[in-house]
Amino acid sequence: MKTHDQLVEQLMSHPGVRAEVERIEQEEIELLGQLLKTRLDAGLTQAQLAERMGTQAT
């Protein structure tokens, strides 16, 4: 049985898989940037936003 790291390495050796992972990571970066801008525009701290969402800031 392969370890998680071995499986990831095997999957990432396929160009289509690598391209999709990179696309998803780029989307995630853009989304996080939008969320940060929105939070800052609203004048909220991480803790305030977390409280409104019913969770805890990290």
C-alpha positions in Angstrom: 0.0 0.0 0.0 1.3 3.4 -0.9 1.7 6.3 1.6 -0.2 9.5 1.1 2.9 11.2 -0.1 3.6 8.5 -2.6 0.1 8.6 -4.0 0.3 12.4 -4.3 3.6 12.2 -6.1 2.2 9.6 -8.5 -0.9 11.6 -9.3 1.0 14.9 -9.7 3.2 13.2 -12.3 0.2 13.3 -14.7 0.1 16.6 -16.5 -3.7 16.8 -16.5 -3.9 16.3 -12.7 -1.1 18.8 -12.1 -2.8 21.4 -14.3 -6.1 20.9 -12.4 -4.5 21.2 -9.0 -2.7 24.4 -10.1 -6.0 25.8 -11.4 -7.8 25.1 -8.2 -5.0 26.5 -6.1 -5.1 29.7 -8.2 -8.9 30.0 -7.7 -8.4 29.5 -3.9 -5.8 32.3 -3.8 -8.1 34.7 -5.7 -11.1 33.8 -3.4 -9.0 34.3 -0.2 -7.9 37.7 -1.6 -11.5 38.7 -2.2 -12.5 37.5 1.3 -9.7 39.5 2.9 -10.5 42.7 0.9 -14.2 42.4 1.9 -13.4 41.9 5.5 -11.0 44.8 5.6 -13.5 47.0 3.7 -16.1 46.1 6.3 -13.6 47.2 9.0 -13.7 43.8 10.7 -10.9 42.0 12.5 -10.5 38.2 12.0 -11.9 37.7 15.5 -15.0 39.8 14.8 -15.7 38.0 11.5 -15.2 34.6 13.2 -17.6 35.6 16.0 -20.2 36.6 13.4 -19.7 33.2 11.7 -20.0 31.3 14.9 -16.4 30.1 14.9 -13.0 31.1 16.2 -10.2 33.1 14.5 -7.0 31.3 14.0 
